[in-house]
């Protein structure tokens, strides 16, 4: 039996198309800058795919991140996730349904299949319900099983609206500047034990928090 109501199905047809149309128009007003692209390019130039890791808080503008190759993204199974999955499809991003809280094992297997088919992976390691800016172990297990490097990335904006959601979701304002910032890659050994994986988790979390603070500080310094 279909778990979505007819109202849901109408929303799924209308909202993602409207969202993408508005977002693309909005993006035309924004000046985008990219920093430390040499980190992912080091792998892409050698034909290697990566795991792109960013906070749920900074999700909105990630479809405009410059990248090489296909991208598969883990998206939660609830209704909001369905809307997101249909929207990102219009940006050429493939979705694998699941999260660290629902459908985790099947989502992990799906992401591994997408990676082995020749694609980068994208994941919000603190989503979909938080805690905010806390990396869950799933992204580390994904890196361990695929051998793919995890590259943290973030963005900040010269002017933005911060919402009162669990992650304090950020929406840049029209005609602002947006700076994307890549962090150093993290490799998880295939033979990493529980302690080793926890060490990698803490290190990724630290690097993601550092580049996020650096991106936000960039606009405080130039304002």
Secondary structure, 3 states (H helix, E strand, C coil): CCCCCHHHHHHHHHHHHHHHHHHHHHHCCCEEEEECCHHHHHHHCCCCCCEEECCHHHCCCHHHCCCCCCEEEEECCCHHHHHHHHHHHCCCEEEEECCCCCCHHHHHHHHHHHHHCCCEEEECCCCCCCCCCCCCCHHHHHHHHHCCCEEEEEEEECCEEECCCCCCCEEECCCCEEEEEEEEEECCCCCCCHHHHHHHHHHHHHHHHHHHHHHHHHHHHHC
